Amino acid sequence: MTTLKNLNRRKFISQTATTAVGLTILPSYVMGRNGQTSPSDKINVALIGSGTQALKQLPGWLERDELQFVSVCDPNKESFDYPLWGKSQGEKKGAPGGREIGRKRIQEFYAEKTGSSSFKGISAYADFREQLEKEQDLDAIFIMTPDHLHGAIALAGMKKNLAVATHKPIANFMNETRLICDTAKETQVATQCFAFQDPAELYTLKAWIDSGIIGEVKELHRWTNRPMWPQGSPYLPKPAPIPEGFDWQLWLGPSTNRPYSPDYTHTVFRGWYEFGAGCLADMGYYGFWKDWRILNLGMPELAEASSSFTCEIRDFRSTWVKNNLSYPHAATLYWEVPVKNKNSTMDVFWYEGGIKPATPKSLIKKGKSMPEDGVMFIGENGIILTDYGYRNAVLLDVKNEEQLVSSIKIPEVELIDQTTEMIRAFKGGKASRGDFVHVQTVAEAICLGNLAIRMDDRLEWDNKNLRVTNLEAANEFVSRKYRKGWEL
């Protein structure tokens, strides 16, 4: 018989989890004081990446008694130069970030929670590889780095049999996305992509669509006003001195070497093909993941993009400038997507940079305009229009809409926040609906879409072999060029 002494803490957490309901049932002698989670039942977490997004989400995670943060990693030691989204000009410094900022925030929280004058139990590293090697009691890693590092860190974590959670995207190149998702299947480690959303509105819209209130859905349109960061430049930024306390080589990770510039790092990485995944990954994971679930969609077989371009005057002539460095100022994208279990495809459209689809005439008659960010389902017999998160849904071109809506039964569903679902999975319960396996199709569709945006062309896709079949030049960007020693 296996005793508690014979179990390491990670196996103990898994084996004492009740899979059916995701609750851990423990005898009283292993419970913490006042009914709090026992130390033996906590999930020891390493936070990898301590920039603005990580620090924004950290307070909510710290409040969860089941999560115990024990280590922080970031190639930046500490600085106050992270761009502030949506703020007016004139600030003397930016937002804080770096491993020492993250460590300080965590230690201050635990000090207050335990009633101590101080708490010094959090380690800090510049290199995630050193962190994963030295921190022997980890159960999970939370990846909050720039996009280009997600794949390398997730793979390293899964190879160590750690639960892995990451912000979107899974990776910003197709080959890494496929590798990471397939590795999650092979290793069967618990995973989570933080872009998973399961709002009540999803079940309302699904009920409407399944009822046939707008007929068979033929087109899906989704749009965003992003980017909120600089992009569209056809030129590399000017080199700058590397700030003190910032390890530029570690920040580059798998990417080949280049001179440092603050125009690459912190919250502005997303606009560069090498380091980010653009507007489509930034907002597409949140939106299309829900759409794919409602409409039961598969992997696109074709993607066609139209991207904005830059012009300049050279030798007194105005001309186009080729840009293979950063995402365009604006773009539109079309996917031809198969509908699962049906011999049909759906036309899916994406608009970024403030571009919107044409306003339906029936909306104009109502004296209303299109939302700044939104989604539109166009069916044979009508239209469903909502804001980006499925709120404020309206029906267009549907007769007797009030009577029809009132007749549709909305299923009663227990809504579970994604952190709770993730924790249950990380403790050995059933897989989270927000794991890498569930998001793989959408993640790869987004990679294909970004490749079409980069090529500004129509791409026919061989999903089995990860190749574009009609434009050989596009295959150069299915995989990144790796720095020696960082190959995946």
N, C-alpha and C positions, 0 to 999 in steps of 0.2 A: 504493500500500500504506500502511495506517495504521500509524504507528510509535508507540512508547510515548510519545514527546514530544508527539505530536498528540492523545493521549487524555487527557481529564481523568480524575481518579482515580476518580470514580464510574462512568464508562463502562468504565474499565479493570477495575474489580472485576467488573462485570457480564459483560463480554465474555470474561474469562478463567475464568469459572465453568463447570464441567462439569455440565450440567443433569441428566444421567442419574443421577449418584451424588451430586451436590451438593458435589463437592470441587473446590477451586481448584488447578489445576496451573500452577506458575510455573517459569520457568527459574531456574537457581541465582543468576544475577546480580541478581535482584530479591528474593531471599529475605533475611530478616533474619539476624542472627548467631545461631549455635547452633540453627539450624533454626526460630527463632521467626518469627511472621508478620511480613512486611515492612510498613513503614509505608504503602506504596502499596496494600496489600491489606487494611488495617484498615477497619472501618466506623466512621466518625466519628459519634458519637452525642451528641445534646443531651438531657439529662434535664430534663423539664418537670414540676415538682412534686417537692418534696423534703420530704415529711412522713414519718410513721412507716412507711407501707407501702413507699414508695420506698427509704428507708434500710434497711428489712428485706431487700429483694430486691437492693439494690445490691452487696453483697459477692459474690454469686454471679455477677453480670454482670461485675464487675471481674476475676474470675478467668479469664474467657474472653478469650484473647489476640486474638481476631478483633475484639473490641469496644474502641474507644478513645473514652472519654468526654472531651469537649472543652468542654462548657458546661453550666451548671445554671441553671434558672429557677424562681423562686417569689416570689409577692408578699410573703411573709414573709421578712424578712432573717435573723433568728435568734431563737429562743426555746426555752424549756424548759417549755412548758405544754401539750404534747399529752397527752391522756388515755392512761393505761396500762391496756390491756385485762387484765382478770382479776387485777389486783393488789389486795392488801389496802389498806385505808384507812390514812392517816397519813403519806403521802409529803410531803416538803417541796417537791418540784417534779415536773413530769411528764417525758415523753419529749422529746428534742431534735428540732428540725425547722427548716426554712428553708434558703434558698439558700446561706448561708455555711456552715451545717453540712454540706450536701451537697458543697460545693466543698472543704471541709477534708477530708472523708472520702476523696474521690477523690484529692486531691493527696497525702495521706499514703500511700495505697496505691501510687501511682505512684512516689513517692519511695523507698519500701522496695523496690519491684520493680526499680527502676533502680540501686539502691545509692547514691542521692543523699542529701545532707543535707536537701534540700528540693526541691519540685516546684511551680512557679508557673504552669503552663500552662492552667489552667481558668478560663474567663470565667464571670461570674454576672450575671443579669438579673432584674429584677422583672416585666417585661412580655415574654411569649413572642413578641409581634409584633415587638418590637425585636430580640429574639434571632434570630428567623428572617430578619430583614432584614440584620443585621450579620454573622452567622456564615455566610460564603459557602462554606465547605468541608464543610458537613454532608452526611451521607449518610442519616441516620435520626434520628427523634425517638422518645423513650419518654415516653408521657403517663401521669403518676402523680398527677394532680390530683383534686380533688373531682369528682363525676360531672357536674355541670352544665357543666363546661368541656371535657369530652372532645370533644364534637362540633365546637366552634369551632376547637379546636387541631388536631384530626385533619384537618379540611377545609383549614385553612391550610397544613399540612404537605404534603398531597397536591397542592395547587395549585402548590407549589414543587417537585413531583416528588421528594419525599423519601419514603423508606420510613417507614411509620408503625406503631408498636406502642403499644397502650394497655391499661391495666387495664380490667376490666369495670366498668360496662357500656360499650357503644359510645356510647350517649347515654342520657339519662334521659327523653326525650320521643320519641314515635313519629316525628314528622316529621324530627327530626335523625337518628335511627337509619336511616331509609330513605335520607335524603340522603347520609349518610356511606358506607353500604354500596354504594349505586348509584354514587357518585363513585369508589369503589375499583374498581368494574368498568370504569367509563369511562376512568379514567386508567391502569389496569393497574399501579399502583404496588404494591410488595410491602407487605403489612400483616400484623399479628399481634395477636390478642386474648389477653392473658396468662392467660385462664381455661381455655385448651385443656388437656385432660388425655387421656392415652392409656395407661392402666395395663393390665397383663397381665390383670387381672380382667375388663376389658371384653370381651376375646376369649373368656374362659371363659363369661361370662353369655350372650354372643351365640350361642355354640355350643349352649348348653343350650336357649335359646329357639328357635333355628333347627331344632333336632332335634325339636321338638314335645314335649319332656318334660313341659311343663305345658299343652300344647294351645295354641290360638290365644290370644294375650294380649288380654284385654278391658279391663283397667284398669291404670293406672300410678299409684302413690301415692308421693309424696316429701314429707318433712317435716324441719323444722329447729327448733332451740331459739332461733334468733336472734329478736329483736335483742339485741345486746350494747351498744347505745347507747340514749340516751333518745329515745323517740318516743311519740306518742299524745296530745300536748298540743294542745288546740283554740285555744291562745292564742300570740301572738307573744311572744318573750322581751323582757325589759326592755332598752332601749338601754344601752350602756356606752361608756366612752371607748375610742377606737381605740388599740391598743398602739403604742408607738414602733417604727418599722421595719416596720410592717405596712400595705400598701397595700390598703385595704378596697375601693376602686373596682375595682382590677384583680382582686381575688378574686371580686367579683360578676360580672365579665365580662359575658356577654349578659343577665344577669338585671336586672330593673328595680331602681332604687335603694331602699334601706331603711336604717334605722339599724343600726350595727354591734352585734353581740352575740357573745360567745364561744360561745354555745349553737348557733351556726350552723357554726362553722369547725372546722378541724383534723379530728379523727377522728369528729366527731359530726354532720357534714353529712348523712349518709345517711338520717336519720330525717325530713327535710323534703321535701315533694313538689317544691319548687322546686330544691333543691340535690342531692338524692340519688335513689336508685332502690330504697330499702327492702331488706327481707330477701330478696325474690324475686330481685332482681338480684345481691345480695351472694353468695347461695349457689346461686341457680338456674342461673347460667351454668355453674358447676362440674358440677352434677348433670344438668340437663336436656339440656345439649349432648351428653353421653354417651348419655342415654336416647334422644334423637332419632336418633342414629346407629344404635343397636342396633335400634330399632323402625321406622326409615324413616318418620318422621312429617313432616307438612307444617305449614302455618300454620293455627292454630285459626280456626274460623269463628264460634265462640261462647265467651264467657267469663262466668262467673257467680261472684261473690264474696260472702262473708259476713264482715263486719268487726266487731271489737269497737268499743264506743263509750264515751263519757264521760258521766257524770251529775253533776249538782250541785244544790244547794238555792238557789233564788231566790225571794225573798218568801215564805219558809216553805213552798215547794212544791218537791218533787223533780222534776227534769226532765232531758231529754236535751240535750246541747250539740252543735251541729253542728261538725264538724271538717273543714275543707278546707285545713288547713295542714300536718299531719304524718301520716305513716303510722300506722295503728292499732297498739295494743299487740299484737293478735293477729288473724289472719285465716285463712280457708280460701278456696280457689279451685278452680273446676272449668273445664276447657277441653274442648270437643269438637273433636278433632283428626283431620283426614283422614290415613289411611295411604296413602302413595304407592304407586302402581301397583295399588291395590286399591279396589274400590267399597265402602269401609267407613270408619268412624271409630272412634277410641279415646277412652275417657273417661280424662282425666288430672287428678289431684287434687294440690293443694299445700296444706301446712299450715305456718303459722309462729306464732311466739310461744309455743312449747311445746305446741301442740295436735298430737295424733297421731291416726292412723286407729284404728279399733277393732282390738283384738288378735284375731288368728285363733284359733279354738277349739283347733285342733291345736297351736298354740304354747303355749297355756295348759296343755294336757295334758302337754307336754314340761317343764312347770315353768319356762318362760322368759318374759321380758317383752319388749316392743318396745324396740328401741334408741332412744336419746335423739334421734338424727338418723338417718334411714334412708330406704330405698326398697323398694317392694314391687311386684312384677309379679304380677298375678292373671290366671291363665289358665283355660281351660275345665276343665282336669284337674288343677290344682294351683297352688301359689304359690311364687315365689322371693322370699326376704326377705334383705336385706343391710344393712350399715351404709351411711352416706351415700356412701362412696367405693367401693362394690362389694366391700368385704372381708367375710369371715366369712359368706359366702352359705350359706343353708340352704334345703332344699326342704321344703315342707309339703303334706300331702294327696296325695303321690305314692307309689304302690305300687311296691315293688321299686326304691326310689330308688338304692340303692348299685349294684345291677346296671346300671341304666339310665345312671347317671353314668359308670361305668367303660367303657361302650360308646361314649361320645361322644368323638370325636376333636377335641382342641383344636388349632387351627392354630398352626403355629410362625410367629411374627411378630417381625420385628426392631423392638424398642422404641427409639424415638428421643426423647430429651427435647425439650421444645418449644423451648428456647433454641437447640439445635443445628438443629432444623428451621427456625426463624426465620432464623438466620444464613445457612443455605444459600439460603433464598428471597431474603434481602436482598442476597446476592452474585450474584443472577441465576439461581439454580436454579429448580426448579419451585415453584409456589405452596405455601405451608405449609397444612396441613390446619387450622391454627388462624387462618387469615386472616379478614378481614371478610366475604368472600363466603360462606365455609362457616358462619359463625355467624349470618348475617342472619336466617334463619327463627326461630331460638331467641331472638335479640335482640328481634325484633318481637313474638314471642309473649309475652315477658316484659313489654314495654311495654303490650300489650293487657291482660295480667293485672293489672298495676299500675293501669291505668285502671279496671278493674272493681273493684279493691279501693278505690280512691278514691271511686268512685260508690256502692259497696256495693250493687251491682245486677247484673242480667243484661244483657250487651251482645251484640248481633248485629253482626258486623264485616264491612264491605266493604273487603277488603284492597287491591283495585286503586285505589280512590279515597281510602283512609285515612279512612274515616268509620264512625261508629256509626249504624246505620240505625234502631234502635228507641228510642233515647234521645238526643234532640238535645242535651241539656245536657252530655253527655259529650264532645261534639266541641270544646268550649271548651278542653279539656286535652290534645288531640292534639298541639298545638304550644304552646311557651311564649310568653309575651309578651316581646318583645325590647326591650332598651335601644336607643335610637337609635344607629346606627353599628355595631351588633353583629348586625344581621339576617343570617341565613344563607340 
